[in-house]
């Protein structure tokens, strides 16, 4: 972290809030929290997902939190590095409890073919760098019934039949996440990318994708520093996609 030595990250616990991302943004207007600080809530009345969707989570069941970073040293065109380290820290946290966890590009966390964690990163840019980054994470831990319209939710409890201590999982995540952020500060971008590529969902072989051109079989060829996905078709052709421009199947 880039804190002064007496400025340790704080953890703010809430019973209920609209969204931990919103709460953190609002709180920062009143007080600058140390980098790496976390807001965690038992329940969200208006949890937000990507592309305007909601995020379902039954009261007290799952880990719902947001982390603040001030990554002013990261260029705006490298902001994907924050998605990479966040996904890796979540994946490696869940690896402590089960097998078959992977990162579905760009930053969904999957167990087999089901989604166990969603990540919503909101970066505020000033000029060419990132002024602040609010990283919202919802990890399904103990919920066993999902009523919403999310297509394929799963929780750690559904996978293993056990229940999990939210605080312990959060502590594990924080350790891993701070280590990865240190990598970023040390500009170990290539090392991070290598681990990210190794951790990807369906990283090997040809799979069915759907883009504006229709459906086609392709394999993951590369991911650019900007986060664009490069797919290679069976005839060798390379296609380049931004987030939401292509989906699996
Ligand atoms: C997704 O759609 O995959 C992203 C879901 C992100 C959910 C988390 S829960 C904690 C934080 N607060 C929110 O309102 N959303 C994120």
Boltz pocket constraint, residues with backbone or C-beta under 6 A from the ligand:
constraints:
  - pocket:
      binder: B
      contacts: [[A, 18], [A, 19], [A, 20], [A, 21], [A, 22], [A, 44], [A, 46], [A, 47], [A, 48], [A, 49], [A, 50], [A, 51], [A, 53], [A, 54], [A, 55], [A, 63], [A, 64], [A, 65], [A, 66], [A, 108], [A, 117], [A, 118], [A, 119], [A, 120], [A, 136], [A, 137], [A, 138]]
      max_distance: 6.0
